[in-house]
C-alpha cells in the first residue's frame, strides 16, 4: 500500500509540474516594448517614383504629394519602375 501511494504522489507531482510549465508563459510578466502610435506617418524627405496600375503615366512626387515630374508611356506598368539616374526610368 505504501509502495502504491509513493507512485501516486510521484505521478501527481510530475502532473502538477507539467501543468505548471504549460501555463508559465501565460502567468509570467511579459516584457513589453512601448509602441508609440503617431497620428501622422514619418516624414519621407526624398522623392517617390511610382506608376499606378492601369495608368500610362509614371510619377515622381515629393512627400507632400506634389508631382515633380511625370513620364508618359504607351503601355501599362508591369512589376516595377526603376530610376536609372540620368533622368530616365525603366518600366518593367
C-alpha positions as CSV (number, residue, x, y, z in Angstrom):
1,X,0.0,0.0,0.0
2,X,2.8,2.4,0.9
3,X,4.6,1.5,-2.4
4,X,1.4,2.3,-4.4
5,X,1.0,5.6,-2.6
6,X,4.6,6.6,-3.3
7,X,4.0,6.2,-7.0
8,X,0.7,8.1,-6.8
9,X,2.4,11.1,-5.1
10,X,5.2,10.9,-7.7
11,X,2.7,10.9,-10.6
12,X,0.8,13.8,-9.0
13,X,4.0,15.8,-8.6
14,X,5.0,15.3,-12.2
15,X,1.5,16.1,-13.4
16,X,1.4,19.4,-11.5
17,X,4.9,20.2,-12.7
18,X,3.9,19.7,-16.4
19,X,0.7,21.6,-15.8
20,X,2.6,24.5,-14.3
21,X,5.1,24.6,-17.1
22,X,2.4,24.7,-19.7
23,X,0.8,27.8,-18.1
24,X,4.0,29.6,-17.2
25,X,4.1,31.9,-20.3
26,X,0.6,33.0,-19.6
27,X,1.1,33.9,-16.0
28,X,4.7,35.3,-16.0
29,X,5.1,39.0,-16.6
30,X,5.9,39.8,-20.2
31,X,8.5,42.4,-21.1
32,X,6.6,44.7,-23.4
33,X,8.0,47.4,-25.6
34,X,6.2,50.7,-25.8
35,X,5.0,51.4,-29.2
36,X,4.3,55.0,-30.0
37,X,1.4,55.5,-32.3
38,X,1.6,58.8,-34.1
39,X,-1.3,60.4,-35.8
40,X,0.9,61.1,-38.8
41,X,3.3,58.7,-40.6
42,X,7.0,59.5,-40.5
43,X,8.1,62.2,-43.0
44,X,9.8,60.9,-46.1
45,X,12.4,63.5,-47.1
46,X,13.2,62.1,-50.5
47,X,11.1,61.6,-53.6
48,X,8.9,58.7,-54.6
49,X,8.8,57.2,-58.0
50,X,5.6,55.2,-58.7
51,X,3.4,54.0,-61.6
52,X,-0.2,53.4,-60.8
53,X,-1.7,50.2,-62.2
54,X,-3.8,50.7,-65.3
55,X,-2.2,54.1,-66.0
56,X,0.1,55.0,-68.8
57,X,1.9,57.6,-66.7
58,X,4.8,57.3,-64.2
59,X,5.1,60.0,-61.5
60,X,8.0,61.4,-59.4
61,X,6.4,63.0,-56.3
62,X,7.7,64.6,-53.1
63,X,6.5,63.8,-49.6
64,X,3.6,66.2,-49.9
65,X,2.2,64.6,-53.0
66,X,3.2,67.3,-55.4
67,X,4.2,66.0,-58.8
68,X,7.8,66.9,-59.6
69,X,8.0,65.1,-63.0
70,X,5.9,62.6,-65.0
71,X,6.7,60.3,-67.9
72,X,4.2,59.0,-70.4
73,X,4.1,55.6,-72.0
74,X,2.1,53.5,-74.4
75,X,1.9,50.5,-72.0
76,X,0.7,49.7,-68.6
77,X,3.3,49.3,-65.9
78,X,4.4,45.8,-65.1
79,X,6.2,44.8,-61.9
80,X,8.5,47.7,-61.1
81,X,9.6,51.2,-62.1
82,X,13.3,51.9,-61.7
83,X,15.2,55.2,-61.7
84,X,18.3,54.9,-63.9
85,X,19.9,58.0,-62.5
86,X,20.3,60.0,-65.7
87,X,16.8,61.3,-65.8
88,X,15.3,58.2,-67.4
89,X,13.2,55.4,-66.0
90,X,12.8,51.8,-66.7
91,X,9.3,50.3,-66.5
92,X,9.3,46.6,-66.3
